[in-house]
């Protein structure tokens, strides 16, 4: 209270000290110039916060460049989702949640600008403040913000959400929010987080993306249990119908408080969004062909190449769009579960990497549509593959030099290239040499452990037709080395359950990366995540070099140092041979019925269903 009294008693202020009641103080604080911090210093770009550099859009921007501000409202968008659900709470480990709840029903303090690597603009919070050290972050809530039940979003809801998710949320949320040293509400519409000692320059943005839940409508005691009751939240949609395991209907809230915000203009245009779930991939595609849902993201090259020959696609009723996002290319991998003894030796993982015949698979299954890189940030400046380490990278990796091969450091390492015959002898000989060094001998047609004579065998878990085709091709490759592999196909629900519990030997997985990787990297491959069910560290990586590089990228102050730290992380991951790179996806393939329209502009991140609208709806009034 004292600091506010001093601020209000400065030059030009004529308030009697004795008259500074809490109510008057709150009103006076709201009247302060936007961007003025409680310490009296002016925060930079108070309308937005960028991880590095400055936000692209000025404080008076009217809409996002990838949205059509005049998009008509109305109609319905139907999604077709592979899998099932048993919960409407996406913030806990338990259950299979309806993920779009997070984007369409529950809001955060700030909203991501999809045309920039990592910049957040005001949403529930009208302004944001932090210092150069990022030792604190303060959010000033928009006094207009309301939950769907009409109650104002207040500072106590923000503090409640932080504590709730820190103590009861998913592992990544607990990890992020536990870094906060102190949280307080100086007034009913202001929240300040003290980040002293966190040494994490991304943390103010992570807190800006924190989902905000109403204190008055959440039962803490039952929060970690699955529920099919729609949450009360502040977002543009409300849950209005649920058919357990089959569908969820979201209806646009006519009283949505934020519909006229610049960050939302041209978004959330459908009156209704229906999420229909399908248990099997082929049935899901057949439903799309019949027009039972409006769009699909195609992930199978074979289907994209020759599967869209049905009548509606030929007549133009179904439109196929290809987007080239500016983010790192999504990459598919075969993932070794290094928790399993069979994959504990890195030489075994190197050998199996040699045995995968990418050239054969790409030509026969993918029409040579794919390429592949050895790292995890392909197609961007953040990739270390085929690129020599700079001085900054070498300095960061120096304490771990013994475990980073020289060819990965100097950029000469390349993934194996076969003759594409499926019978490449050169790679087979090199693989058998590595396996012999690891204690395995080929006896006749069976590879056995030299000491125990136990055959080398493992299981590949798959859930889609495309995954099964790749697994069966790899099975044939491995048989030449005497390795017995079983391929087990399960439905998407069982696959997700086993993947989250790390109950597999090998799976196929995809990690999507942004141009601003940050705290989620701990969730992907940090040591602390390896034995914590529900993370995405499926390989079980526990590497001090990986942990140190993630720490370095979070502490980087400028883009140059940041990019070097990410490339150093890429090298540490490549050196661990935790996965077999399968292919990189440089494009997004989207098929949609022509009753759905989209803006001409495309965001840096690619396609965005929240910017689409229904054809034939009355045009909205032009945005000012």
N, C-alpha and C positions, 0 to 999 in steps of 0.2 A: 504494500500500500504506500510506503514511504516514497518509493521511486516515482510513482504516479503523481504524488503530491508535489515533488520537486519539479517534475516535467510540466505540470500545469501551473506552477508558480513562476515559470520563466518569463522573459520579456514579452510584453503584449498580453499577458493573461491577468485578469482582474478578478480572481476567485478568492474569497476569504478562506483561509486555511480551516477555520472552524466549520465551514459550511460544506466541506468535502465528504459528504455521505457516500456510502457504497453505490447508491442509485445514481447520484450525480456523477461519480467517477466513471461508472459504466457508460453513461451517455457521453461523457466527455471523451472517453477513449475511442468510441465509435466515430466521433467527429474529427479525430486526428487525421492528417493527410495520409492517404494510402501509401504504404511502404515505409512508414516511420516506425522504427523498432522501439521497444520499451526502453532501450538504453539511450535513446535520443539520436542514434546514428541512422542514416538512411540505408536500408538494405537494397542490394542490387536487384533490378528486374523483379519487383515485388509481385507482379501479376503472374510470374512463372518462375520455374527453377530448372536449370539445365545441369546435367552431370558435368559436362566440360563446356567452356565457352559461354555464349549468350543464347537465350531463346531466339528463334527466328522471327516469331510473330510479335508485333508491338503490343503495348498495353491496350490500344484501341482497336484491335483486330475484330472483325465482324463474324467470321466463320472460318473453319478449317479449310485449307486449300483443296482437300480431297473430297469435300462434301458439297452437295448442291443445296444452297440455302433456300431455294424455292421449291425443293422437293415436295410433292403432294403428300398429304397424310391420308391414311385409310388402308383398308384391305388386310390381307393375312399373308404371313410368310411361314411356310411349313418346312421344317428341317427334317432330314432323315439321318438319324444317329445310330451307328452300329454299337450294339451292346444293350445294357439295361440299367436300371437304377433302383435304389431302395432308400434314398435319402435326398432331401432338399437342402442339406447343409454341406456346402463345398469347403468348409474351413476346418474340418476334422478328418482324422485318418479313417475312422470307422465308416463302413458302408461304401456304396458306389453312388456318388453324388451327381446331381444335374449341374454340370459346370456352367452353362449359360446364366444360371442364377447370379453368378458373380458379376457378369457384365451388364445384365439387363435389369436386375432387381436391387442389388446392393451397390451403393456408391462409395467412393473414397473421397478423401480431402481434395485431391488433385486428380486431373485426368491427363492421360498420356497423349502427347502430340505424335500422331503416327507418321509424320513426315520428317521426323528428326530422330537421331540415334537414341537419345533419352532426355526428353524435355517434358516437364509437367506444367499444366496450366490450371488456373483456379476452377474448382468445382464447388464442393461443400465449403471449402476455404476460399474466401475472396482474395486474400493475399497471403504471402509466405515470406518469412524472413530467416536469414541465417548469416553467420559471419564468415570471413575468409577461411578460418580454420574449420568451419562446420562443427563447432563445438556445441552448438545448440540449433534448434529450429523452432520457430513460432508460427502457428497458423491462426489467422483471424477468420472465423466462420462468417459466412454470408447470413445475415439476420433473416433472410427470406427462406432459408433452407428448412424443409419440413419432411417428416416421415410420412408414410402413406396414411397413417391414422390422424394426420393433421397436427401432431405435436412438433414443436420446434426442435431442430437439431442443435444441441448445446454442447458446451465444453465437457460437461460431465459424461456425455455419450461417447466422446472421443477417448477420454481417460478410461472409461469402462471397457470400450472395445480393445484398447491397448492391453489392459490387464487381462481381459478374458482370453484373447488370442495368445498372449505371452504364456499364460498358464494352462490353457486348454486347447489351443489350436494345433494345426498341422506342424510337423517338426520344423519346417522352414520358417514358419511364422514365429514359433517359440524362439528359434535361434536369432532371428532378426530383432525382435522386440526386447529380448533380454539384454541387448546391448545398451539400452537406455539407462542412464544413471539415475535420472529423476524426471518425473512428469508432474506438471502442476497447471492449474487454471487461474491465471491472474484475474480474470473476470469471466462472466457467463458465456462469452463468445470467443475466448482466446485460450489457446493451449500452447504451452511451451514445454519442449522436451530437451533436457540437458543430456548431451552426448559426450560429456567429458570422459576421456580414456577409451572411447570406442575405436578411435583411429580408423574410421570408416567414412569416407567422404560420400559414399552413396546413401548412407543411412537417412539423411533428411528426405531423399526422394522415396526411399522404401517406406518411410512413415507417411509420406504424402499419398502413397497408394494403399494405405491401410484401409480395409473395409470398415465402415462405420455402422454399428448396430445400436439399436435403441436400448438404453439401460432399463427402461420401464417395461420392455416387452420380451426380455430374454431371461430364461431361467438358467442360472449358472450351474445349478446342480445336475441338470439333464442335458447340458449343452453338448457333451461328447457322445450322446446317444443319437442314433439315426432318427430322422423324423420325416414325415410326409406332409407336415403342416407348412404352408408357405410363410416365409419370414416377413415381418413388418420391416420395411426399409425405406430409403429415400429415393430410389431409382425410378426410371421412367415407366417401368412395368410392375405389375403385381401378379402373383400366382393366383389363378382363378379356377383351375380344374386340374385334377391329378388322377390318372389311371395307373395304379402301381405297376411299375416295370414296363409300361407301354407308352404313356404319353403324358406331357405336361403342357398346359396352356397358360401363356402369359398375356395379360391384357394391359394395354397402355392406360396409365393413370391419367384421366382427364384433368386432374388437379395437380399434375406433376409440377413441382415448384421451379425446376430448372430448365423448362422447355425453351425459354428465350435466351438462355446464356449463349454467348458466342461459341463456346466450346461444344455446344449441343446443336447448334443451328444446322438443319439439314440431316440430322441423325434421328434414329428411332422413329421411323416414319410409319410403320405398320401399326394398325389398331390392335392386331393380335399376332402373336408368335406361338406356333404350336410345334412342340418338339416330339416327334414320333420316333420310337426306338425299334430297332430290328436286331434279331439275335443272330442273323446269318448274312454274310456279305453278298452272296448271289441273290438272295431274296430281297435284300436292300436295293440292289441295282434294278431288279425287275420291277420293284415298286416305283422307282424313279421313271422308268420307261413308261409306266402307266399313268404318270402324272400325279402320283399320290403325295409327293413332296416336291419342292420347288427348285432346289439346287443340290449339287453334290460336288465335293472336292475329290477329284480322281487321283488316286495314288498308284494305280496299276498301269504301267505303260502299254501292256498288251491290250487292255480294255480301251485305253485312250486311243490307241492306234487303229483298232478294228472293231471295237465293241459298240460304237455309236453309229450303227448302220440301220437302226430301227426307223420306222416311218416318220415319227415326229422330228428326229434329227435331220432326216433328208429334206423335209419340207421347211425347215427353219423354225419350227415351233420350239425346238430345243436348240439353244445357242451355246457354242463352246468358246470360252474365253481363255486366253493364255496370258498370264501376268509374269513379268520379270521383276521381282522385288529387289530392292537395293540392299537387303540384309544378307548376312552370310547364308550360303546355300544350305538348306536342310540336308542332312547326311544320314544315310541308313548304315547300320553296323550289325554284325553278328557279335554279340556280347558274351565274353567269357565270365562266368561266375567264379572269380578267383577264391571264393570261400570254399569251393570244392577242391579237394586234394588233387584231382586229375589236372586242374588248371593252375595250380599254385606255382609251378616252375615257369619262368618267363620263356625258357627255351622251347617249351611245349607250345606256348602261345605263338611264338615266332614261327615255329614249324607249320602250324595249322594255317597261319597267315599265308605262307608260301604255297600251300596246297589248294587254296581257293582259286579257281580258274575264272577270273572276271571276264576275260576276253571272250570265252565261250558263252558265258551266261548273258553278257551284254548283247552279243550278236544274236543268239538264238531266242532269248526271252524278251529283250528290251529294244529290239530293232536298232541297236547301237545309239539309242537316245541319251545314254548316260555317260558321264565321266566319273572319275573318283580321285579323291585326294587323300593323303595320309593323315590329315589332322581333323580338327573339330570346328574350324572357322573358314571353310573353303569358300572361295569366290570373293574374298574381302582382304583388305590390308592387314587384318588381324591374323591371317593364316601364316604359319611358319613353314608349311610344307614347301619344299623346293626353294627355300629362301634362306640365305645365310644369316646367322644371328648378328645383330648390331651390338655395339659396345655396351649399351644398357642391358640387353638380354644376357650377354656374357657375364656382366657383373652380377646380375640377379642370380644366375645359375651357377656361379663359381663355387659356392659351398656344396653343390651337389654334382660337381663336374664328373665324378667317377661313374655316376649312373646315367649320364646323358651321352649316348654314343656320338662319336666325332662326326659321323655322316649326318646325324640329325642336327647337330650344331652348325655345320658348314653348309647345310642345305642340299647336300648331294644324295641324301637318302631318297629312294624311290620305292614305291610298292612294286612287288614282283609283276612282271609282264610275261605271260605264257605265249605259246604258239597258237593258242585257241583250239587245240585239237582235243583237249580233255585227257591227253596222255603225255604231257610235257615232262621229259625225263630230267631236264636240268633242275627244275624246281623240286621234283621228287627226290633227287639225290641230296640236294641241300637240306630238305626237310628231314630226311632220314638221318642225316649227320647230326642235326640238332636234337632229334629225338634220342639218338644213341648217347649223346652227351648228357641228356637228361635221365638216362637210365632205362631206355626202352630198346629192345631188339626185335627185329622182324624175323620170326621163326616160321618159315613157309609162307603162309598168307595171313598170319596173325601177328600183330604187334603186341609184345608182352613186356611187362615190367621185369627187368633183369633179375631182381632179387626175389620177388614174390611169384613170378610167372603168371600173374593175373593179366588177362587181356585188357588192352586199352579200349575202353568203351564209354560212351556218354549219350545223353538224350538231348535232342533239339526240340524245343517247345514252339509250336506255331499256331496261328489262329486264322490266317487268311490264305486264300488260294495262292497268291503271289509268294507269301512267305514259305508255303509248302513246296512250291516249285524250286525256290532257291535252296531250301534245306535238302531236297532230294538230289539236286545237282551236286551240292557239297558232299552229301553222303557218298556219291559215286567217286568224287575226288579222293576222299579219305580212305575209301576201301582199297585203293591202290597202295596205300601205305600200311595196310593191315589194321586199320582203325574201324571198329564196329560202331556205327552210329544208328540210333533209333530216332525216327521222326514221329513226334506225337502231336496230333492236331486236336485242339480243344476249342470250345466256344469263347467268344470275347470276354465273357464274365469270368470264367475260370482262368483265362490267360492273365487278366488284370490282377486277379486275386493272388495268383502264384508269383507274378512279377513283383507286386508290392511286398510280398513276404519273402522274396529271394529264393523261392522254391523251384529252382530250375538249374540246369547245367549250362545251357546256352539258349539265348533268345535273340530275335531280331528287334532292334530298337532304333528310334530316331530322336535325336536331340535338336531342337530348333534354337538357334542362337540369334542374338541381336547385335547391333553395332556397339552396344554398350553393356557387355557382360559384367555382372557384378556379384552380389551376394548369392544369387541362385547357383553360382559355380560351386560353392560349398555344398549345396544341396545335390548337385550333380556328381561331384567327385571328391568332396572333402572327407578327410579321415573320420571326423565325428559322425558323418552320415552313413558310414559303411555298415554299421551293425544296428542301425535304427530303422525299423520297418516303415515303409511309406515314403522314403526318399527316392531320388532318381539315381543314386549311386549303385546301379544294378550290378556293376562289375565288382564291387567291394574294394575299391581302391583305397589304400592307406599309404600315402606317400608324402613325406615331409616336404619334398620339392613342390608337389602340387599345392599343398596347403600354403607354402610360402609365396608362391606366385599369385595365388588368389588374394592373399593379404596385400601383396605389392600393387595389384591392379586397383584394389579398393582405396589405397593410400595415394595413388597417382594424382598429381595436381593439374597436369596439362595433358593434352591429347597425345603428344609424342611419347611421354613416359608411360602413359596408359597403354598405348598400342604395343610398346615393347614388352610390357608386363604380360599382356594377353598372349603375345607370340611366345614368350618364355613358358607360359602355362601350356600352350599348345605343344611345345617341344617336350615338356615333362610328361604329358599324357601320351604322346607318340612313343616316348622311350619306354613306357610301361607295357605296351602291347596288350592293352586291356580289351581291345576289340579288333575285329577284322573289318576294315572299311568295305562296304558293298558298292555304294554309288552315291553321287551327289545329285540333288534335284535343283536345277538352276531356274526352273519355271514352276508356276502354280497353274494347275489345270482345273478349271471350274466349268461345269455344265449347269445351265439354268433354263427353265422354261421361259418363253418370251413374255409371259405375264409379269415377269419381274424385270425392272429396269435398274440401271446403275449409272453413277456419274461418269463422265468422260475421263476425269482425272483419277489417277491411281496413287495411293499412298506409298511411301517408301517401304512400308511393311507388306504391301500387296493388297489383296482383296479384303473388303470390309463390309459384311452383310448389314451392319448398322447404318450404312450410308445408302442402301438400296430403297426402292419404293415400288408400290404396286402400279402396274400400267392401267391407265384409264381413270385414275383418281383426279378430282378437281385440283387444279394447280394452286399452290399456296401463294399467299400475298408476297410480293417481292420483299426481300430483306433490306432493311435500311443500313 
